[in-house]
């Protein structure tokens, strides 16, 4: 570690830069969808896959990417992922058809699937255990900041430049990260370097693709459609077969005994539940700002700043609190604070205005900043250094699947609450069906109708659905808090672990 010295903080800076770019890309695209519909003449299905292709590929490839890094060298594979992300961003900036953009987004998903777990495993290499909480807090800040910042930056770029500019921002960020990575990141690989478990790779990749694909398709077809539950069932069967195979394999892809470690499970479960709840919050609030408060795309993003402010405050405190009282209490306290913020948001009405939203978003951000760094530190502390790539990929896969289900399940709850309250009396049958069945479409039809009564009904129905979603998210975070207390051992997350470098083989400085 002494050979790295202060250089490791520059390494962290390079990793945070590229992680922020990946995180920004997850949400910046959402504000551009109406523009893409016009500029590229993209259908609703094409728009859905422009977004979904990225998530689907990322979820399916995280674990294989971590394995490649462990076996062939983490620096080498990480820089390859950054290069793929860079080239795909260049392609996405200049494409002129929906099919080409879907292809570019798929390649960006491949790059993201490599970058995310390998960046985390490199942190385990260059930082000793006592400094990993600070490094992981910076990682958590980068990954979380990108979610609300994406609509802000995306909205600004769309207001001032062409639609491809939302991808152009990835190019200089990726170049900087690539150069810094080449110069600063040390090469490392697993000392064991196991032969890939190809059967496990096939089953896990196919299973995850099926489950995430079904969750994505739910928004268009609903839970009762065979294209949703049928594909999800097939994916679940493949994952069950993967678990059975893993228990028999001599060199399994994933060490399932990790879940017997209370640190890993006690950190991974709350982090996944937080992602589940957060995707629900980020699904409803931009629509609330635009459909109820009348904000534009940029204004909607700017109104998420209180969430960022709360997050920044407590993410800096989280490592210190973990060192003082342990991860369990920090995660539990943060979960309760998040739940309180969302419960406060559930008291919103069509007349409460932005002041109420700013308050509950701030409280929610304060809780988020406590939960994620502490939970990630606990989970990563359970990983042996030689399986850092696959272990961190497993952790990120669980969270990504949780996020996909959070958007699907909580989005469905929003739609159900909306449909149960909206009054479409007086509209033609086709317009009434559209206004009743689709939340965003209903708000748009209500605005265009110039019917004040219909508009208020649609907005009131949306707020009712949002309130239900926030209550559900609060309940999820209470469960996360309880599980942290039950699962995590009564000791600091950083204690009782081996030195992060002792089991690594360095290929170069």
C-alpha positions as CSV (number, residue, x, y, z in Angstrom):
1,X,0.0,0.0,0.0
2,X,2.9,2.3,0.7
3,X,3.9,2.2,-3.0
4,X,0.5,3.7,-3.9
5,X,0.6,6.4,-1.1
6,X,-1.5,9.4,-1.8
7,X,-1.9,8.2,-5.5
8,X,-4.8,6.0,-4.4
9,X,-6.9,9.2,-3.9
10,X,-6.3,10.1,-7.5
11,X,-7.3,6.6,-8.5
12,X,-10.5,7.1,-6.5
13,X,-11.0,10.4,-8.4
14,X,-10.7,8.6,-11.7
15,X,-13.2,5.9,-10.6
16,X,-15.7,8.5,-9.3
17,X,-15.6,10.4,-12.6
18,X,-16.5,7.4,-14.7
19,X,-19.0,6.1,-12.2
20,X,-20.7,9.5,-12.2
21,X,-20.9,9.4,-16.1
22,X,-22.5,5.9,-16.0
23,X,-25.0,7.0,-13.3
24,X,-25.9,10.2,-15.1
25,X,-26.6,8.2,-18.3
26,X,-29.2,6.1,-16.5
27,X,-31.6,9.1,-16.1
28,X,-30.5,11.8,-18.4
29,X,-32.1,10.0,-21.3
30,X,-35.6,10.1,-19.8
31,X,-36.1,13.8,-20.4
32,X,-35.1,13.3,-24.1
33,X,-37.7,10.7,-24.9
34,X,-40.3,13.2,-26.3
35,X,-37.6,14.8,-28.4
36,X,-36.5,11.4,-29.7
37,X,-40.0,10.5,-30.6
38,X,-40.1,13.6,-32.9
39,X,-36.5,13.7,-34.2
40,X,-36.0,10.0,-34.9
41,X,-39.7,9.2,-35.5
42,X,-39.4,6.6,-32.8
43,X,-42.5,4.5,-31.8
44,X,-43.5,3.9,-28.2
45,X,-42.0,0.4,-28.4
46,X,-38.7,1.8,-29.8
47,X,-38.6,4.4,-27.0
48,X,-39.1,1.7,-24.5
49,X,-36.2,-0.3,-25.8
50,X,-33.9,2.7,-26.1
51,X,-34.2,2.9,-22.3
52,X,-34.5,-0.9,-21.5
53,X,-31.7,-2.2,-23.7
54,X,-29.2,-0.6,-21.4
55,X,-30.7,-1.9,-18.2
56,X,-31.2,-5.4,-19.5
57,X,-27.6,-5.9,-20.8
58,X,-26.1,-4.4,-17.6
59,X,-28.0,-6.7,-15.4
60,X,-27.1,-9.8,-17.4
61,X,-23.4,-9.1,-17.8
62,X,-22.4,-7.7,-14.4
63,X,-21.3,-11.1,-13.0
64,X,-19.4,-12.3,-16.1
65,X,-17.6,-8.9,-16.2
66,X,-16.5,-9.3,-12.6
67,X,-15.2,-12.8,-13.4
68,X,-13.2,-11.5,-16.4
69,X,-11.6,-8.9,-14.2
70,X,-10.7,-11.4,-11.5
71,X,-9.2,-13.8,-14.1
72,X,-7.5,-11.6,-16.7
73,X,-6.7,-8.4,-14.7
74,X,-9.0,-5.8,-13.3
75,X,-7.3,-2.8,-14.7
76,X,-7.2,-4.3,-18.2
77,X,-10.9,-5.2,-18.2
78,X,-12.0,-2.0,-16.5
79,X,-10.2,0.1,-19.2
80,X,-11.8,-2.0,-21.8
81,X,-15.2,-1.3,-20.4
82,X,-14.5,2.4,-20.3
83,X,-13.4,2.2,-24.0
84,X,-16.6,0.5,-25.0
85,X,-18.7,3.0,-23.1
86,X,-16.7,5.9,-24.8
87,X,-17.1,4.5,-28.3
88,X,-20.8,3.7,-27.8
89,X,-21.4,7.3,-26.6
90,X,-19.8,8.6,-29.7
91,X,-22.0,6.4,-31.8
92,X,-25.1,7.4,-29.8
93,X,-24.3,11.1,-30.4
94,X,-24.6,10.9,-34.2
95,X,-27.0,8.1,-35.0
96,X,-30.1,8.9,-37.1
97,X,-32.5,6.0,-36.5
98,X,-34.1,4.3,-33.5
99,X,-32.5,0.9,-34.3
100,X,-29.0,2.5,-34.4
101,X,-29.6,4.2,-31.1
102,X,-30.9,1.0,-29.5
103,X,-27.6,-0.7,-30.7
104,X,-25.5,2.1,-29.2
105,X,-27.4,1.9,-25.9
106,X,-26.8,-1.8,-25.8
107,X,-23.1,-1.3,-26.2
108,X,-23.2,1.4,-23.5
109,X,-24.9,-1.2,-21.3
110,X,-22.0,-3.6,-21.9
111,X,-19.5,-0.9,-20.9
112,X,-21.5,-0.1,-17.8
113,X,-21.7,-3.7,-16.8
114,X,-17.9,-3.9,-16.9
115,X,-17.2,-0.5,-15.2
116,X,-19.4,-0.7,-12.2
117,X,-18.2,-4.0,-10.5
118,X,-14.6,-3.5,-11.6
119,X,-14.4,0.0,-10.2
120,X,-15.6,-1.4,-6.9
121,X,-13.1,-4.2,-6.9
122,X,-10.2,-1.8,-7.8
123,X,-11.2,0.1,-4.6
124,X,-10.6,-3.0,-2.6
125,X,-7.2,-3.4,-4.1
126,X,-5.9,0.2,-3.6
127,X,-7.5,1.1,-0.3
128,X,-6.8,-0.7,3.1
129,X,-9.8,-1.8,5.2
130,X,-9.6,1.3,7.4
131,X,-10.0,3.6,4.4
132,X,-12.5,1.7,2.4
133,X,-15.6,3.3,4.1
134,X,-14.4,6.7,2.8
135,X,-13.8,5.4,-0.7
136,X,-17.1,3.6,-0.8
137,X,-18.9,6.7,0.4
138,X,-17.4,8.6,-2.5
139,X,-18.5,5.8,-4.8
140,X,-22.1,5.9,-3.3
141,X,-22.2,9.7,-3.8
142,X,-21.2,9.4,-7.4
143,X,-23.7,6.6,-8.1
144,X,-26.6,8.4,-6.3
145,X,-25.8,11.9,-7.5
146,X,-26.1,10.8,-11.1
147,X,-29.8,9.8,-10.7
148,X,-31.2,13.2,-9.8
149,X,-28.6,15.1,-11.7
150,X,-29.3,13.3,-14.9
151,X,-32.6,15.1,-15.6
152,X,-31.0,18.5,-14.7
153,X,-28.1,18.1,-17.1
154,X,-30.2,16.4,-19.7
155,X,-32.8,19.1,-19.6
156,X,-30.2,21.9,-19.9
157,X,-28.5,20.2,-22.9
158,X,-31.8,19.7,-24.7
159,X,-32.7,23.3,-24.1
160,X,-29.5,24.6,-25.6
161,X,-28.1,21.9,-28.0
162,X,-29.2,19.1,-30.3
163,X,-30.7,15.9,-28.8
164,X,-27.4,13.9,-29.2
165,X,-25.7,16.2,-26.7
166,X,-27.1,14.2,-23.8
167,X,-24.7,11.5,-24.9
168,X,-21.9,13.8,-25.9
169,X,-21.2,14.7,-22.2
170,X,-20.0,11.1,-21.7
171,X,-17.2,11.5,-24.2
172,X,-14.8,13.9,-22.3
173,X,-15.6,12.3,-19.0
174,X,-14.7,8.8,-20.4
175,X,-11.5,10.2,-22.0
176,X,-10.4,11.7,-18.7
177,X,-11.2,8.5,-16.8
178,X,-9.4,6.4,-19.4
179,X,-6.2,8.5,-19.2
180,X,-6.2,8.6,-15.4
181,X,-6.9,4.9,-15.3
182,X,-4.0,4.1,-17.6
183,X,-1.6,6.2,-15.5
184,X,-2.8,5.6,-12.0
185,X,-4.6,2.3,-11.5
186,X,-2.4,-0.7,-10.6
187,X,-3.1,-4.0,-12.3
188,X,-4.3,-6.9,-10.1
189,X,-6.0,-10.2,-10.6
190,X,-7.2,-13.1,-8.4
191,X,-4.4,-15.2,-7.1
192,X,-6.6,-18.3,-7.8
193,X,-7.8,-17.2,-11.3
194,X,-10.4,-20.0,-11.6
195,X,-11.5,-21.4,-14.9
196,X,-14.9,-19.8,-15.9
197,X,-18.0,-21.8,-14.9
198,X,-19.6,-21.7,-18.4
199,X,-22.8,-23.5,-17.3
200,X,-23.2,-21.1,-14.4
201,X,-22.6,-18.1,-16.7
202,X,-25.3,-19.4,-19.1
203,X,-27.9,-20.0,-16.4
204,X,-27.3,-16.8,-14.5
205,X,-27.2,-14.6,-17.6
206,X,-30.3,-16.1,-19.1
207,X,-32.2,-16.0,-15.8
208,X,-31.3,-12.4,-15.0
209,X,-32.2,-11.4,-18.6
210,X,-35.6,-13.1,-18.3
211,X,-36.5,-11.6,-14.9
212,X,-35.4,-8.0,-15.8
213,X,-37.0,-8.2,-19.2
214,X,-40.3,-9.2,-17.7
215,X,-40.1,-6.3,-15.2
216,X,-39.4,-3.9,-18.0
217,X,-42.2,-5.2,-20.1
218,X,-44.7,-4.8,-17.3
219,X,-45.0,-1.1,-17.9
220,X,-46.4,-1.7,-21.4
221,X,-48.3,-5.0,-21.0
222,X,-49.2,-5.3,-17.3
223,X,-48.5,-8.2,-14.9
224,X,-51.2,-10.4,-16.3
225,X,-49.7,-10.7,-19.8
226,X,-47.8,-13.8,-20.7
227,X,-45.0,-11.7,-22.1
228,X,-44.4,-10.5,-18.6
229,X,-45.1,-13.3,-16.2
230,X,-44.2,-16.0,-18.7
231,X,-40.7,-14.6,-19.3
232,X,-40.2,-13.8,-15.7
233,X,-41.2,-17.4,-14.7
234,X,-38.7,-18.8,-17.2
235,X,-36.0,-16.4,-15.8
236,X,-36.8,-17.5,-12.3
237,X,-36.6,-21.2,-13.3
238,X,-33.2,-20.5,-14.9
239,X,-32.0,-18.8,-11.7
240,X,-33.2,-21.7,-9.5
241,X,-31.3,-24.0,-11.8
242,X,-28.3,-21.8,-11.4
243,X,-28.5,-22.0,-7.6
244,X,-28.8,-25.8,-7.8
245,X,-25.9,-26.0,-10.2
246,X,-23.7,-23.7,-8.1
247,X,-24.2,-26.0,-5.0
248,X,-22.8,-28.9,-7.0
249,X,-20.1,-27.3,-9.1
250,X,-16.4,-27.7,-8.2
251,X,-15.6,-24.1,-9.1
252,X,-18.9,-22.2,-9.0
253,X,-19.3,-18.8,-10.6
254,X,-20.6,-17.3,-7.4
255,X,-19.9,-18.4,-3.8
256,X,-23.4,-18.7,-2.3
257,X,-21.8,-19.0,1.1
258,X,-21.4,-15.3,0.9
259,X,-25.1,-15.0,1.9
260,X,-24.3,-16.9,5.1
261,X,-22.0,-14.0,6.1
262,X,-24.1,-11.6,8.1
263,X,-22.1,-8.7,6.9
264,X,-22.7,-9.4,3.2
265,X,-26.4,-10.2,3.6
266,X,-26.9,-7.4,6.1
267,X,-25.4,-4.9,3.7
268,X,-26.7,-6.2,0.4
269,X,-30.4,-6.5,1.4
270,X,-30.8,-2.9,2.7
271,X,-28.9,-1.5,-0.3
272,X,-31.2,-3.4,-2.6
273,X,-34.3,-2.3,-0.8
274,X,-33.1,1.3,-0.9
275,X,-32.6,1.0,-4.7
276,X,-36.1,-0.5,-4.9
277,X,-37.6,2.4,-3.0
278,X,-35.4,5.1,-4.7
279,X,-36.4,4.0,-8.2
280,X,-40.0,4.5,-7.1
281,X,-39.3,8.0,-5.9
282,X,-37.5,8.9,-9.0
283,X,-40.3,7.5,-11.1
284,X,-43.1,9.6,-9.6
285,X,-41.5,12.9,-8.6
286,X,-40.4,14.1,-12.1
287,X,-43.9,13.3,-13.3
288,X,-45.4,15.2,-10.3
289,X,-43.3,18.3,-11.1
290,X,-44.2,18.3,-14.7
291,X,-47.8,17.1,-14.7
292,X,-49.0,18.7,-11.4
293,X,-46.7,21.6,-10.8
294,X,-46.3,22.5,-14.5
295,X,-42.5,22.5,-14.6
296,X,-40.5,21.8,-17.8
297,X,-37.8,19.1,-18.1
298,X,-35.0,21.3,-16.8
299,X,-37.2,22.7,-14.0
300,X,-38.2,19.2,-13.0
301,X,-34.5,18.2,-12.6
302,X,-33.7,21.3,-10.6
303,X,-36.5,20.6,-8.2
304,X,-34.7,17.4,-7.3
305,X,-31.8,19.4,-5.8
306,X,-33.0,19.1,-2.2
307,X,-32.6,15.3,-2.6
308,X,-29.0,15.9,-3.6
309,X,-28.4,18.4,-0.8
310,X,-29.5,15.9,1.9
311,X,-27.5,13.2,0.3
312,X,-24.3,15.2,0.3
313,X,-24.6,16.2,3.9
314,X,-25.0,12.7,5.4
315,X,-22.8,10.7,2.9
316,X,-19.8,12.5,4.4
317,X,-20.9,11.7,7.9
318,X,-21.8,8.0,7.3
319,X,-18.2,6.6,7.4
320,X,-17.5,8.4,10.7
321,X,-20.7,7.1,12.2
322,X,-20.0,3.6,11.1
323,X,-16.6,3.7,12.7
324,X,-18.2,5.0,15.9
325,X,-21.5,3.0,16.3
326,X,-21.3,0.3,13.6
327,X,-23.0,-0.2,10.3
328,X,-26.2,-1.7,11.7
329,X,-27.3,1.4,13.6
330,X,-26.3,3.8,10.8
331,X,-28.3,1.8,8.2
332,X,-31.3,1.4,10.6
333,X,-31.2,5.1,11.4
334,X,-30.9,6.2,7.8
335,X,-33.8,3.8,6.8
336,X,-36.1,5.3,9.4
337,X,-35.2,8.9,8.2
338,X,-35.9,7.9,4.6
339,X,-39.2,6.4,5.6
340,X,-40.1,9.6,7.5
341,X,-39.3,11.7,4.5
342,X,-41.5,9.5,2.2
343,X,-44.4,9.4,4.8
344,X,-44.2,13.2,4.9
345,X,-44.4,13.3,1.1
346,X,-47.5,11.1,1.2
347,X,-49.4,14.0,2.8
348,X,-49.1,15.9,-0.5
349,X,-52.2,17.1,-2.2
350,X,-52.8,18.8,-5.5
351,X,-52.6,22.2,-3.6
352,X,-49.5,21.6,-1.4
353,X,-47.0,23.0,-3.9
354,X,-43.2,22.7,-4.2
355,X,-42.3,23.7,-0.6
356,X,-43.7,20.5,0.7
357,X,-41.9,18.5,-2.0
358,X,-38.6,20.2,-1.2
359,X,-39.0,19.4,2.5
360,X,-39.7,15.7,2.1
361,X,-37.1,15.2,-0.6
362,X,-34.4,16.8,1.7
363,X,-35.3,14.4,4.5
364,X,-35.3,11.4,2.2
365,X,-31.9,12.5,0.9
366,X,-30.5,12.7,4.4
367,X,-31.5,9.1,5.0
368,X,-30.1,7.9,1.7
369,X,-26.7,9.4,2.4
370,X,-26.5,7.3,5.6
371,X,-27.9,4.0,4.3
372,X,-26.0,3.4,1.0
373,X,-22.3,4.0,2.1
374,X,-22.8,2.0,5.3
375,X,-24.5,-0.9,3.6
376,X,-22.0,-1.1,0.8
377,X,-19.1,-1.0,3.4
378,X,-20.7,-3.8,5.3
379,X,-21.2,-6.0,2.3
380,X,-17.8,-5.3,0.7
381,X,-16.1,-6.0,4.0
382,X,-17.3,-9.6,3.7
383,X,-15.6,-10.2,0.3
384,X,-12.3,-12.0,0.1
385,X,-9.9,-10.0,-2.0
386,X,-9.4,-12.7,-4.5
387,X,-13.1,-12.7,-5.5
388,X,-13.5,-9.0,-5.4
389,X,-14.7,-8.7,-9.0
390,X,-17.3,-11.4,-8.9
391,X,-18.4,-10.5,-5.4
392,X,-18.9,-6.8,-6.2
393,X,-20.7,-7.8,-9.4
394,X,-23.1,-10.0,-7.5
395,X,-23.8,-7.1,-5.1
396,X,-24.5,-4.7,-8.0
397,X,-26.6,-7.3,-9.9
398,X,-28.9,-7.7,-6.9
399,X,-29.3,-3.9,-6.6
400,X,-29.9,-3.5,-10.3
401,X,-32.6,-6.1,-10.3
402,X,-34.1,-4.4,-7.2
403,X,-34.2,-1.2,-9.1
404,X,-35.9,-2.7,-12.1
405,X,-38.6,-4.2,-9.8
406,X,-38.9,-1.0,-7.9
407,X,-39.8,1.0,-11.0
408,X,-42.2,-1.8,-12.1
409,X,-43.9,-2.5,-8.9
410,X,-44.2,1.0,-7.5
411,X,-45.0,2.3,-11.0
412,X,-47.9,-0.2,-11.1
413,X,-49.1,1.1,-7.7
414,X,-49.0,4.7,-9.0
415,X,-51.1,3.6,-12.0
416,X,-53.6,1.7,-9.9
417,X,-54.1,4.7,-7.6
418,X,-54.5,7.0,-10.5
419,X,-57.0,4.9,-12.4
420,X,-59.1,4.5,-9.2
421,X,-59.6,8.2,-8.8
422,X,-59.5,9.9,-12.2
423,X,-62.9,11.1,-13.6
424,X,-63.0,11.0,-17.4
425,X,-66.7,11.8,-17.7
426,X,-67.5,13.7,-20.9
427,X,-64.5,12.6,-22.9
428,X,-64.9,10.6,-26.1
429,X,-64.4,6.8,-25.5
430,X,-60.9,6.6,-27.0
431,X,-59.7,9.7,-25.2
432,X,-61.3,8.5,-22.0
433,X,-59.6,5.1,-22.2
434,X,-56.2,6.8,-22.8
435,X,-56.7,9.3,-20.0
436,X,-57.7,6.6,-17.6
437,X,-55.2,3.9,-18.4
438,X,-52.0,5.8,-18.8
439,X,-50.9,8.2,-16.1
440,X,-48.7,10.5,-18.3
441,X,-51.1,10.3,-21.2
442,X,-54.0,11.2,-18.9
443,X,-52.3,14.3,-17.6
444,X,-51.4,15.4,-21.2
445,X,-54.9,14.8,-22.5
446,X,-56.3,16.8,-19.5
447,X,-54.0,19.7,-20.2
448,X,-54.9,19.7,-23.9
449,X,-58.6,19.5,-23.2
450,X,-58.6,22.9,-21.5
451,X,-61.2,21.4,-19.1
452,X,-60.3,22.8,-15.7
453,X,-62.4,20.1,-13.9
454,X,-60.8,17.2,-15.8
455,X,-57.3,18.7,-15.3
456,X,-57.8,18.9,-11.5
457,X,-59.2,15.4,-11.4
458,X,-56.2,14.0,-13.3
459,X,-53.8,15.9,-11.1
460,X,-55.6,14.9,-7.9
461,X,-55.7,11.2,-9.1
462,X,-52.0,11.3,-9.8
463,X,-51.1,12.8,-6.4
464,X,-53.2,10.0,-4.8
465,X,-51.2,7.4,-6.7
466,X,-48.0,9.1,-5.7
467,X,-49.0,9.1,-2.1
468,X,-49.6,5.4,-2.2
469,X,-46.2,4.8,-3.8
470,X,-44.4,6.9,-1.2
471,X,-46.2,5.0,1.6
472,X,-45.1,1.7,0.1
473,X,-41.5,3.0,-0.3
474,X,-41.5,4.1,3.4
475,X,-42.7,0.6,4.4
476,X,-39.8,-0.9,2.4
477,X,-37.3,1.2,4.2
478,X,-38.6,0.3,7.6
479,X,-38.1,-3.3,6.6
480,X,-34.6,-2.5,5.4
481,X,-33.9,-0.8,8.8
482,X,-35.2,-3.8,10.7
483,X,-33.2,-6.3,8.6
484,X,-30.0,-4.3,9.1
485,X,-30.4,-4.6,12.9
486,X,-31.3,-8.3,12.7
487,X,-28.7,-9.4,10.1
488,X,-25.6,-7.3,10.8
489,X,-23.3,-8.4,13.6
490,X,-22.8,-6.2,16.6
491,X,-19.5,-4.9,15.6
492,X,-18.1,-2.3,13.1
493,X,-18.4,-3.3,9.5
494,X,-14.7,-2.9,9.0
495,X,-13.6,-5.2,11.8
496,X,-12.7,-8.8,11.6
497,X,-11.7,-8.7,8.0
498,X,-8.4,-9.5,6.2
499,X,-6.2,-6.9,4.7
500,X,-7.7,-6.0,1.3
501,X,-4.4,-6.6,-0.6
502,X,-3.0,-9.7,1.0
503,X,-4.8,-12.1,-1.3
504,X,-4.2,-10.1,-4.5
505,X,-1.6,-10.8,-7.1
506,X,-0.2,-7.5,-8.6
507,X,0.7,-7.6,-12.3
508,X,2.3,-4.2,-12.3
509,X,2.5,-1.0,-10.3
